[in-house]
């Protein structure tokens, strides 16, 4: 496999004072959206990617004041660099999992996943035509089979209704289980902005494996479709507005009903 020649991270202005950071050399399946929101007192980081290259060092120009890093859930593609930040927030249901690399799991090659899990990805609608989840190595000699996420236990445990305040804007914690038991969203009601993690995004949604809970996911979707949002910034894929949110929620609810 070739070695990355361009910077590992790509950053774009997402509007509303939000930066979108991604890892273009990571397969779209595992390419997490990283959201950075500089506030008047603190910088909010929502999810931290794969952890193959230091996020804190790469995006240092944005971290000119204290940083609060939030994990929308414990899955490996969202918490790879979480350990780099001294202030780490996550839902109570994921706290113990984040303290153990084995519980976080994850891999960069098909052989690192159980065959039934890989099949679940395909059944959900992902086109995984490659066995590798990288299109380039972060540096020469990197061994993809050595991949593991550093333990990153939260320094503050979140519950439904908690508030993450960064000075000039505040985000309410919404517990949104179904994809995983600890899934949360961060909702800025004043601006109508929701960081939804993997609870909802504009792509194939995963509700299988040991983490998935169909009934709780339906309840989450019923809740989300009532939110008066203007912009949803998900854990993967492109951002969207309220009309698309309702479409995605209704589609999932109908699919879940058909599965019975």
Secondary structure, DSSP 4 states (H G I P E B T S, - for coil): -PBP-S-S-EEEEEETTEEEEE-TTB-TTT---EEEEE-SS-EEEE-----SS-HHHHTGGG-SS-EEEE-SS--HHHHTTGGG-SSEEEEHHHHHHHT-HHHH---SBGGGS-HHHHHHHHHHT----SSBSBSSBSSTT--GGG--PPP---SEEE-TT-EEE-SS-EEEEEE-TTSSTT-EEEEETTTTEEEEETSS-SS-----TTT--HHHHHHHHHHHTTS--SEEEESSS--B-HHHHHHHHHHHHHHHHHH-
